């Protein structure tokens, strides 16, 4: 659910004002849906041992 500021900046006049005033333009975030993958790609994990380089 988008908030008021996000809807405002997505409109033509709101986007114009946001650019002119140097205001941030919020990104639309992906929301999790049941059965959908958690990430869009592979995840790499790493660790370093206590005595490692």
PAVO-597286 format. One record per residue (C-alpha): chain; x, y, z. Coordinates in pm, 1 decimal. Layout:
<atoms>
ATOM,unit,X,Y,Z
ATOM,A,X,Y,Z .
...
</atoms>
This chain:
<atoms>
ATOM,unit,X,Y,Z
ATOM,A,0.0,0.0,0.0 .
ATOM,A,151.2,330.1,-110.0 .
ATOM,A,152.4,623.3,125.7 .
ATOM,A,34.1,974.2,38.7 .
ATOM,A,379.3,1110.9,-41.1 .
ATOM,A,456.1,823.1,-277.0 .
ATOM,A,123.4,869.4,-458.0 .
ATOM,A,186.3,1246.1,-472.7 .
ATOM,A,534.3,1211.7,-624.9 .
ATOM,A,404.0,952.2,-873.4 .
ATOM,A,154.2,1205.7,-1012.5 .
ATOM,A,262.5,1445.8,-1287.6 .
ATOM,A,235.9,1768.3,-1082.2 .
ATOM,A,381.9,1603.5,-772.7 .
ATOM,A,675.8,1460.5,-966.2 .
ATOM,A,741.7,1801.0,-1119.9 .
ATOM,A,739.7,1971.2,-779.3 .
ATOM,A,955.3,1701.4,-621.2 .
ATOM,A,1220.1,1743.7,-893.4 .
ATOM,A,1210.4,2124.6,-873.4 .
ATOM,A,1239.8,2125.6,-493.2 .
ATOM,A,1503.6,1851.8,-482.3 .
ATOM,A,1280.2,1619.4,-279.7 .
ATOM,A,1345.5,1245.3,-278.0 .
ATOM,A,1136.8,1023.8,-504.9 .
ATOM,A,1052.1,703.2,-315.5 .
ATOM,A,1102.7,368.1,-489.1 .
ATOM,A,826.0,112.1,-510.0 .
ATOM,A,934.7,-188.0,-306.8 .
ATOM,A,871.5,-547.8,-406.4 .
ATOM,A,639.4,-718.4,-160.3 .
ATOM,A,654.3,-1086.5,-72.6 .
ATOM,A,372.6,-1303.3,-203.9 .
ATOM,A,313.2,-1660.7,-89.4 .
ATOM,A,498.7,-1903.0,-314.6 .
ATOM,A,722.9,-1635.2,-467.2 .
ATOM,A,1103.0,-1664.8,-436.3 .
ATOM,A,1250.7,-1469.0,-146.0 .
ATOM,A,1531.9,-1321.3,-358.6 .
ATOM,A,1558.1,-1234.4,-726.3 .
ATOM,A,1892.6,-1412.1,-763.9 .
ATOM,A,2157.6,-1618.0,-589.3 .
ATOM,A,2280.9,-1528.4,-240.9 .
ATOM,A,2648.9,-1570.8,-150.5 .
ATOM,A,2752.8,-1612.9,212.3 .
ATOM,A,3108.5,-1604.9,339.1 .
ATOM,A,3288.7,-1636.6,669.1 .
ATOM,A,3636.5,-1586.7,800.6 .
ATOM,A,3793.2,-1814.9,1057.3 .
ATOM,A,3962.7,-1673.8,1366.7 .
ATOM,A,4310.8,-1773.9,1246.0 .
ATOM,A,4251.3,-1701.8,876.5 .
ATOM,A,4412.8,-1433.6,662.2 .
</atoms>
